[in-house]
Amino acid sequence: MAIIKQLNKKTGITYVYESHSYRDKDTKQPRSTRKLIGRIDDATGEIIPTRKKKTINTTSLESENSITTSNDDVSVSLDIIKEKDAIITEQRRQIASLLREKENFAKELERLVAKLNQ
């Protein structure tokens, strides 16, 4: 079993495959099969699975900038997601507050303009 990286020139995405070689007894020639593992993230260099897999053999990937899928990594990722969700919620509250404030300023401006025109 080998790990193969292949660049798609059209999209610029590097895909990672698991290749398995075997000998075909009928033709007496070597053959190989590939399974798509995922793609490589350009920013972090980590392998992003393209679909759900039962398990990924991380021992063979460790030498190839692999990812590890331990419970600690998952919990850290969930914590980061929760923090970002909290930030998004707070920013939505701030946006709503600013929109109300903008509306109040617009009403006050209209009132002042109407007063000036009298």
PyMOL commands that set and color helices and strands:
alter all, ss='L'
color gray80, all
select helices_A, chain A and resi 58-64+71-117
alter helices_A, ss='H'
color red, helices_A
select strands_A, chain A and resi 2-8+13-24+29-40+47-49
alter strands_A, ss='S'
color yellow, strands_A
deselect
rebuild
show_as cartoon
